């Protein structure tokens, strides 16, 4: 009896196809995870940047000539969406000693958030000028 004419799969054929299939599935899963992770990172960074811009615009719209000196030096607040906000206000005279006090303030908004157990930061600064 000759078995050469019998058609079918051997154990080696099945093992090789399982290994190849496993490699392709692993590769697709790894690429999919990397893509989703990058998309989530970009989404969080964009949201943090939007929060920082909104905060600076709110400060600029509420500051008048009379209350520029009432800006506190540092405010901290925890946002419910997982963003931690720090607002720092410095008198420009402290940065440039030859300048007059209370005329120009530098407002820095720093938004911190966690992404994959790493702390990420977005920081924006602007100058607020007392008009005379």
C-alpha positions in Angstrom: 0.0 0.0 0.0 1.2 3.4 -1.0 0.2 6.5 0.9 1.6 9.0 -1.6 -1.8 9.5 -3.4 -3.7 10.3 -0.2 -4.6 13.9 0.2 -4.9 15.7 3.5 -3.0 17.8 6.0 -0.1 16.5 8.1 0.6 17.6 11.6 3.6 19.7 10.4 1.4 21.5 7.9 -1.1 22.4 10.6 1.6 23.5 13.0 3.2 25.8 10.4 -0.1 27.4 9.5 -0.9 28.0 13.2 2.5 29.6 13.8 2.1 31.8 10.7 -1.4 32.8 11.7 -0.3 33.6 15.2 2.5 35.9 13.9 0.1 37.8 11.6 -2.5 38.2 14.4 0.2 39.4 16.8 1.5 41.9 14.3 -2.0 43.3 13.5 -2.8 43.5 17.3 0.5 45.3 18.0 -0.1 47.8 15.1 -3.7 48.4 16.2 -2.6 49.1 19.8 0.1 51.5 18.7 -2.3 53.4 16.4 -5.0 53.6 19.2 -2.4 54.7 21.7 -1.1 57.5 19.5 -4.6 58.7 18.7 -5.5 58.8 22.4 -2.3 60.7 23.2 -3.1 63.3 20.5 -6.6 63.6 21.7 -5.5 64.2 25.4 -2.9 66.8 24.3 -5.4 68.6 22.1 -7.9 68.7 25.0 -5.2 70.0 27.4 -4.2 72.7 24.9 -7.8 73.8 24.5 -8.1 74.1 28.3 -5.0 76.2 28.5 -6.1 78.5 25.7 -9.6 78.9 27.3 -8.0 79.7 30.6 -5.7 82.4 29.1 -8.6 83.9 27.1 -10.8 84.0 30.3 -8.0 85.8 32.2 -7.4 88.3 29.3 -11.1 89.0 29.0 -11.6 89.6 32.8 -8.5 91.7 33.4 -9.0 95.5 33.5 -6.6 98.3 34.3 -7.8 98.4 37.9 -7.5 94.7 38.8 -4.3 93.7 37.0 -2.5 93.9 40.3 -5.0 91.7 42.0 -4.0 88.6 40.0 -2.9 86.0 42.5 0.6 84.6 42.2 -0.5 81.0 41.8 -3.8 79.2 41.6 -4.2 75.5 41.4 -7.2 73.4 40.6 -8.0 69.9 39.8 -10.3 69.4 36.9 -12.7 66.5 37.0 -11.6 65.1 33.6 -8.2 64.2 34.9 -6.4 67.4 34.1 -4.5 69.3 36.8 -4.3 73.1 36.1 -1.7 75.5 37.6 -1.9 79.2 36.8 1.2 81.3 37.7 1.2 85.1 37.5 4.5 87.0 37.6 5.1 90.7 37.6 7.3 91.5 34.6 9.3 93.9 36.8 10.5 90.8 38.7 11.7 89.4 35.4 13.2 92.6 34.1 14.3 94.7 37.1 14.5 98.0 35.2 10.8 98.0 34.4 8.0 99.5 36.5 6.0 97.3 38.8 2.4 96.4 38.2 2.2 97.4 34.5 2.9 94.1 32.8 2.2 90.6 34.1 3.2 87.3 32.6 0.4 84.7 33.0 1.5 81.1 32.6 -1.1 78.3 32.4 0.2 74.7 32.9 -2.1 71.8 32.3 -0.8 68.4 33.5 -2.4 65.0 32.7 -1.4 61.3 32.9 -1.0 59.2 29.8 0.2 55.6 30.2 1.5 56.2 33.7 3.6 59.2 32.5 2.8 62.8 33.4 2.4 65.0 30.4 2.4 68.8 30.4 1.1 71.5 28.2 2.3 75.1 29.1 1.2 78.4 27.6 2.2 81.9 28.5 1.0 85.4 27.7 1.6 88.9 28.7 -1.2 91.1 30.2 -0.5 94.8 29.9 -2.1 97.6 31.9 -3.2 100.2 29.5 -2.7 103.8 30.5 
